[in-house]
């Protein structure tokens, strides 16, 4: 296939980043790259689906990676994977040997190894400037499930209709399940045996960067994990913090030790994000230091500052996130700023995942969550916006009969992808979501 044919197929099949913000995958396939990276760093504690999928579907994923690399004309296709993922490494090593344009780069067990900017530096030694795209350094990054979905689109003519999700923590049967898009979270947790605590709280994504969701929310193309926790768990309490109270606490307790900045992964790579300076401005209500607030736009939101670095238990991430939202609401976007030099002490300031997991009180949940097949559902509620860009445009109406895999929404103008029916059935309602019952 030519590059243009691949891009058309990925857009039509609805392939987007299977995690993060869900960037449409076809739009990443641009000229100017010399390196294609497969991200198998599994950034968050307890998340396992990417290493599991890569071990289980190594031939399909690595062949698709090689194919994408050749279509792009890149010099290197690199699998970035932690050295601790021994089972996966054993599975992929003989497969990689069959491809002359694919290699393996092992990474240390640290957080956030899966952050795109950190990963690129670890794999290539290149630093992406603050606010710039990876392509500016000749790099394109995809995660494991995204490349598997690309393989299915290119070689099986299969659209994205489901998602692998790890369900962990306070649940009877921790496991990684293939779930139809649009499945309610309550139904997924029930499939895994149900919660083991009263009034469970669901976190979609990881403990560090994930968000609290309700049981009525649904699985989307970017849902990687559902963590089931008690309302009293420290992670839940952290995510329910009140920014107004946190601002007052910063004023009364921040001693400017600068640990939040000294351990910030992006700061250590020379980006202008400086949580300590931001906290000082907040503490003194100093609105004249506009740069401290503006540089909040360069925060990756990894949460290391509040969950690992701060000895006072303050919440730089919460306040930085609020500042980012307010700046964006005001139409302010980050400019590209040249990254300064890498901090000379960076290698000694990396946060080990094991220690981070212990601090978050998650070590007790570090149990196997094996791949366990697929779940079936009788109804789904599929959002029309599961990706960055314009929401998909419905091509069905209430009363229409659809079959699994058939297109129910086409790509809109601009950056967008198609959406396909996760189950066969009847369309009951079309609005911001499409409701289907079997």
N, C-alpha and C positions, 0 to 999 in steps of 0.2 A: 504493500500500500504506500501511496505517497503521503507526505505530511499533511496535505490538505484533506485527503480522504480520511486519514486517521482523526483529524480534528472534527470533521463533519460527523463521523461515527460516534465519537465520544460525546459530542453535544446532543446528538439525537438520542443516545442511550442514557443521557442524564447523569454522566459521570462527573462528580465534583469531589473536592477534597473530603475524604472520609474522616473528618475530625476538624477541629478548629472552626474557621468561619465558612468552610465549604466553598472555596474558590473553584469556579468551573474549570475542569482540568484541561479542556481544549485550549483555553485562553493562555495557559502557561507554555504551550508548545510554540515558542517563537524563536526566530533565528538569533544568533549571537551567543548562544551557549556553547561551552566546550566540556561541561561536566553535568551529568545527571545523577542525582543522589536519591537513593531509596532510604527513607527514614524508618529505621527499625530500632529507635532509641527508647521507645516506650517511656515518654517523659515522666508521667505521674506514678507515684507509688500505687501498687495493687493492680494496675492496668496490664493486661497480658495478651490481648487479642492479636496484636500485630506479630509478636514473636510466634504465637500459636499458628496463625494463618500462614506465615512464611514457612514454618516447618512442615505444615500439612500440604501446602500447595506450592512448594518450592519450584518445581519445573515450570508451572504456568506463570508464576510471578516473575521469575528470573528471565524467562524467554520473552515476556512482554516488556520487561525493562530493557533488554538488549534490543528488541525491535524498535522501541521508542527512541533509544539512543542512536540507532542507525538512521532512522528517519530524520532525526534532528541533525545528524552529522557531528555528534559530540565525540570527543576523544576518549572520555572515561565515563563508565557507568559504575557507580560506587554504592555498595550496600553499607550504610552506617549502622552498626549493630554493637550493642554492649558485649564486652568479652564474657560477662557472666551468663549470657544466654547460650549456654553450652549445648543444650539439646537442639536448638535452632541452628547453631553453627555447624554441628555435626551433620544436620540434614542438608544444608545449603552448600557446604564446601565442595562435595563431589559434583554438584550441579553447576556451580560457578566455573569449575574447571573445563566445562564443555563450551564456554562462551569466551571468545577472545577479547571482548570489549567490556567484560564485567569483572569487578574485583571486590574484595571485602576490606573494610576498614573498621577495626575494632575500637570501641570507645570505652572510657572508664565509667564506672558505676557512680554517676553524680547527677544532681538535679540542677538545672533543667537541660539534660543532654539532648532532648528532642526539640528544644526551641530552635527554630529554623536558622536564626543568626548564629547561635552557638554551634549548632551542628555543622554549618558551612565552614566555620573557623576550624573546628576539630578535624574535619575531613580534608579540607584543602589548604588551610592556613590563610585563607583570604578573609578580609573583614568587609562586610557590607556596611556602607555608610548609613547613619541614622536616617530613617525615613525613606531609604532607597529599597528597590526590589532586588531579590537575589540575582536576577538576570543582569543587573548592573555589574556583577562580578563574574558573569559568564556561567551562572549556576541555576539549575532548575531542581526543585525538590518535590518529591511525591512521597506519601506514606504507603505502607504495604497494601492496605485494603484498597486504596485508590488504584494502584497498579493492577491488583487482581480484578477489580471491576473493569479496568481497561481491557485486560485480557479477555474477559467474558464478552465485552462489547465487540471486540475485534474478531474473535475466533468462534464465539458461540451465538453471536447476534442476540445476546441477552442484555436487556436493559437493567438498570439499578432499581430493584423492587424491594430489597430487604437490606438489613444492616446487621453486622455482628456486634453484639453488646455484651460486655462483661458485667454480671450482676454479682456484687460482693458485699462483705461486711455482715450486718445483722439479717441474714437470710438463711433459710434452712439448707438450701442446696446451691452454694456458690458455683457459677458456671458461666461459660461464654456461649451465647445462644444466637442463632440466626433468626432475626425477627422481621416480619413484614413491616414496611414503612407505614406509619400511621397507627401502630398498635399503642394502646394506652399503657402507661407505666404501671399502673395497678395490675393490669392483666399480665404483664411481663414478670413482675415480682411474684404474683400468684403462681405462675408457671414454674418458678424456681423454689416452690415450697412455701412461699409466704414469709413475711417478716417475723423475726424472733423477739421483737421488742414492741411494746404498746406505742401507739401514735408515731409510727416510723416517719422519718424525714428522708426524702429522696434527693440525692445530689447527682445531677447529670454531668458526666465528665469526671475529672479527678478531684481529690480532696483539696488540691491547691488552687486550681483554676476553674473548677466546675461551679455550677450554680444550683441553688435549691429549686426544685420543680415540684409540681403537684402530681398526684396520681392520675389526674385527668389529662395531663400533658402527654404528648405522643412521641414515639421514636421517629427521628428524622435521619437524613443522610449523614449527619455529623455526630450522632449519639454514639459515643464510644463505650460509656459505662454508666451504670446506675449503682451508686453506693447507698446502701440502706443503713441509716444510723439512728440512734436515740436522739431525742430533742436536747438531751443534756450533754451530748458529746461535744468536745472542744471544737471540732471542725464546724459543726452546725452553729454553735454559738458565735464563732468567728464570722460566719457568713451572714449572721443576723445582726451584726453590729450596726449601731446608729452613727452615721457620719458626723452628725452635730455633736454627739457626745464624744466621739473620737477626736474631734477638733479641740474640744475643751481639755481632754486628757493630754493631748500633745502640748498644749500651753502650760499645763501644770507638771508634766512628768518628763518631757523630752530633755535629756541632758546633753544632747549633741555629741554622743559618743561616736557617731558616724558609722556604726556597724551596718546600718541598712544600706549605705552607699558602698562601703568597703567590700561587701559580699554580693552586691547586685551584679548579676551575670552580664547585663548589657553595659553597665558602668565600667566593668573590668575590661570590656572590649573597646573602650574608648567612646561610647555613646554619651550624649550630654545629659542623660537622665541622672539626677542627683537627689535621691530621696531625702537625705539629711538636710540639704539646702531647702527643699520644699517644705519639710517639717518645721524648719526654723521660720520660714515665712508664714506658715499657718499659725505657729505658736504665738508669734508677735503680730499677727494680722497685718503683715507687711505687704500691702498691695503694690508697693513701688518696685518690688523685685519681680517684675513681670516675667523675666526669663525663667525663674524657678517654677512658675506656674506653666508657662508655655512648654517647657521641657518635659512636663508630665505626659505629653503626647508620645514620647519615645519610650514610655514604660511598657514592658511586654505583659505585665499583669501576672507574672509567675508566682507572686505572693511570698517569695523567699524572705523579703524584708520583715513581714509581720509574723510569719510562722516559724522562722528559724533564727533571724538575725537580732531582732530587737529584744533586749534584756528587760525592758520595761513593759512588754506586752502591748505596745502601741500598734497602730494599724496604718502604716504608710500606704499600703496597697489600696485600702478602702478610700482614703482621701485622694490618692492619685487617680483612682478610677472615677471618682466624682468630678475631679477637675477635668479629666479627659472628656467626659460626657458633656460638661458645660461648655467646654471649648468647641467641641464638634457641633453642639446645638447652635452655637454662635457663628457657625460657618468657618471656623478656623481649622486649617489642616496643617499637618507637620511639613515643614520644608526639609529638603535633603541637606543634612549637615555632615561634613566630613568627619569620620571617626578618628579620634586621637589615637595615640599609641596604646598598645595593650599594657595593662598594669603589670609591672615586673613580678608582683606577688600573686598573679592570677592562679597559677597552678596549685598554690597552697591554700587558696580560698574557695575551693569548690565544695559544695555541700553533698556529703555522701547520702544516698537514698535511704540506706538502712538507718542512719541516725535521724534523718528527717522523718521517716516513718515512725520511729519511736517517739519523737517529740509530738507528733500529731496523734499519738495513741492509736496507731493503725497496725502496729506490728502483730498484734493478736489476730488480725484478720488476714495475715499473709499466708493463706492456705490455697491449695490448687483450685482453680476455676476452669475445669477442662472444657474443651469444645464438646458440645452435647447435641449437635444436630439443630433441627429447625422446629419452631413452634407454629401452630396453625391458629388462625383467628377467624371469627365470623363477621367482623366489621372493622373498618379502619377510618381514620380521619386524617387525610393527607394534606399537609400545608402546601400552598402554592409557592411559598418562599422558603426553600431549604438551602439556599446558597447566596453568596454575595452577588449582587446585581439585581436585575429586574425580575419580579415574580413571573413564573410561567403563566401562560394564558390558556384557560380551559378550552378543550375541544369537545367536551361532553356536557350534557345537561341532565337535570333530574329525570329519572325514568329510564335512562339509557342502560343497556346491558353491556358490561365490559368483561373481558377475559384477562386473566393475570398476564402482565407484560405488555398489554396494549396501551397506546399513548392516550393519556387523559388530559394532558396539558402540553402545549407546544412552547418552544423557546420564544420569549418576547424579543423585541428589538433591543439591540445592545447586548450586554453581557447576561446571558441566560441559557438555560438548558431545558430539555423536555422532562416530563414526569410521566410515569407509567403506573398502571394499576397493580397494587401489591397482591390483590386477590381477585378472583372472579366473582361477579355479582351485579347488583343493581345500584346505580348512582342515586342516592337519596337526596342530596343537597349539594349545590355548588355555590361557594362564596369565597372567603379567603382560604378556606379548606374545601376539599372534596370528600364527601362522605360516601362510603361504599359498604353495602351489606351483601353477604353471600346468600 
